[in-house]
Amino acid sequence: MTETADHTMVVPAVPSTASTAATGSPGPTDSDRLRITTGSWRQLTEGSAAVWLGLVIVTAGFLVIMRAWVKVAGLLDVALQMPYLISGGLIGIGLIIVGVAFVDVAVRRRDAAERRDQISELRELLVELRRGLEDDQ
């Protein structure tokens, strides 16, 4: 894996049969290489930070709801309870939704990265299997 001047990482991909036949070597050509920007690598590695940030936001949402409940519990007049319900309750629910969205996106990104790695490994194993079968014939 190499990094180029335009901040992209070049990862060798599985060689196609066309490139193997054209060059006579089993190695990948430049057209067979996969280019991934380093920005996407940073996003993948920061997945656990996004999960923690999401959990902190969810906790803040529950704390806002709890604070509103404590303020409302001491009031008997419904008209005085409404401002706490609207400001604390709705803001708390909003924070919880945003926090859960952060966690969901981070986990989906991490799962997608793991899936790409597994598919890449599977492709490499299939190429090795094909070579082994072709060598036997």
CORGIPE-V124933 format. One record per run of one state. SS is the DSSP state (alpha for helix, beta for strand, coil for the rest). FROM is the first residue (numbers start at 0). LEN is the number of residues. If there is no record, write none. Layout:
ss | from | len
SS | FROM | LEN
SS | FROM | LEN
This chain:
ss | from | len
coil | 0 | 1
beta | 1 | 2
coil | 3 | 4
beta | 7 | 4
coil | 11 | 5
alpha | 16 | 7
coil | 23 | 6
alpha | 29 | 3
coil | 32 | 1
beta | 33 | 4
alpha | 37 | 8
coil | 45 | 1
alpha | 46 | 27
coil | 73 | 4
alpha | 77 | 59
coil | 136 | 1
